[in-house]
Amino acid sequence: MPERLLNVLSLCELCHCRKAVMRRPKNFQKLCKMCFIYVFETEIHNSIQREHLFHPGEKVAIGASGGKDSTVLAAVMKKLNERYSYGLELVLLSIDEGIVGYRDDSLATVKRNQSQYDMPLEIVSYKDLYDWTMDEIVACSGIKSSCTYCGVFRRQALDRGALKLGIHHVITGHNADDMAETVLLNLLRGDTARLEHSVNISTNSVGSPVKRSKPFKYAYEKEIVLYAHYRKLDYFSTECTYAPEAFRGTARTLLKNLETIRPSCILDVIHSGEQFKLKSRRIHDKEVEVRADGSVSLPSKDGNRCERCGYLSTNRICKACILLEGLELNRAKVQIDPSVNDGAATLTKTLEHLSF
Ligand SMILES: Nc1ncnc2c1ncn2[C@@H]1O[C@H](COP(=O)(O)OP(=O)(O)OP(=O)(O)O)[C@@H](O)[C@H]1O
């Protein structure tokens, strides 16, 4: 803990009267507990104001996983909504991916948060939406592509859950470390199309009526943990049973190592991402995107619906339905020959080359 490094006689550099108990991971400023809590909250408020994230009377769903980020998000949003009279109606929205021993425990935390923060809670499950749990998906297609399935299904599940509640704005606990990690990943993969949008504080999938925002875009993960610690928040701290994909994990480690040498590198990477503008050119009078490999993609149409599930999609069949098709094929094969389990992984690889 940074406390050990502090001179016992140090005073808080903000209030100059209470004893400093920590150094801010972001800029090494020595602060007392009360000033740190206030500064952390104020910085989130400033991001919200600067980006005009909300409007009075808006109904907002907090993507609540029970983990540290979304628990702190719920706690801070409740406080700011009251302190600055945002006039928001806040609701907790949880997705049950169906991971026994992980999500069932974290959902128990969200249920406690529901009463601690006095917010309504809605739980939507993969089983109800897709007739698959993540445990079943991993048993069928292997652990390697689990993050691909989970990511696609969760994004859609959050949208569907919000719409069920008549909500058009979902906020998530993605923090500065997550944002910098995504910039780095997209850069390393040469995924320029995603790179340009990966640092947006608010996003709207094409044609989707649900806006997604990240009020913690500039908040360091370490500070989120400290905030939860000082406010003694009740959160679930176990890692997902299905570890993050190897490449993302390596990018995360690289970033953490860089942060120890240069703490500002997290914000610097985000800043670099913000300055990135995609090269585009016009073909047949239409703006096209030029990918890293020189290939081009045409802009997608707004408001299309998936022919299978009827959900909003820029393609004829949405990404979730394509994944489900692979799973169903695999389920049939697994039922005949239990040694077959690479069909869905192959499909995932094919999907990586498609533009959505
Ligand atoms: N099962 C879920 N239900 C609802 N929202 C979720 C769920 N999983 C993730 N989210 C949302 O997406 C954000 C990022 O999730 P991710 O799993 O990438 O990160 P995390 O750092 O583990 O977040 P957390 O600490 O909140 O669990 C979360 O903060 C939360 O807002």
The ligand as an ORCA input file, in Angstrom:
! r2SCAN-3c Opt
* xyz 0 1
  N     -22.904     -9.633    -16.185
  C     -22.960     -8.336    -16.315
  N     -24.126     -7.691    -16.097
  C     -24.227     -6.358    -16.249
  N     -23.191     -5.578    -16.600
  C     -22.009     -6.154    -16.827
  C     -21.831     -7.564    -16.698
  N     -20.540     -7.849    -16.967
  C     -19.950     -6.685    -17.252
  N     -20.813     -5.664    -17.166
  C     -20.562     -4.220    -17.367
  O     -19.412     -4.052    -18.194
  C     -18.366     -3.407    -17.443
  C     -17.031     -3.995    -17.838
  O     -17.049     -5.361    -17.541
  P     -15.752     -6.250    -17.515
  O     -16.151     -7.620    -17.167
  O     -14.997     -5.998    -18.744
  O     -14.881     -5.531    -16.430
  P     -14.629     -5.603    -14.886
  O     -13.449     -4.714    -14.770
  O     -14.528     -6.967    -14.343
  O     -15.934     -4.850    -14.305
  P     -16.580     -5.057    -12.894
  O     -15.473     -4.801    -11.909
  O     -17.684     -4.058    -12.802
  O     -17.058     -6.487    -12.893
  C     -18.740     -3.630    -15.986
  O     -18.183     -2.633    -15.165
  C     -20.239     -3.574    -16.024
  O     -20.715     -2.249    -16.023
*
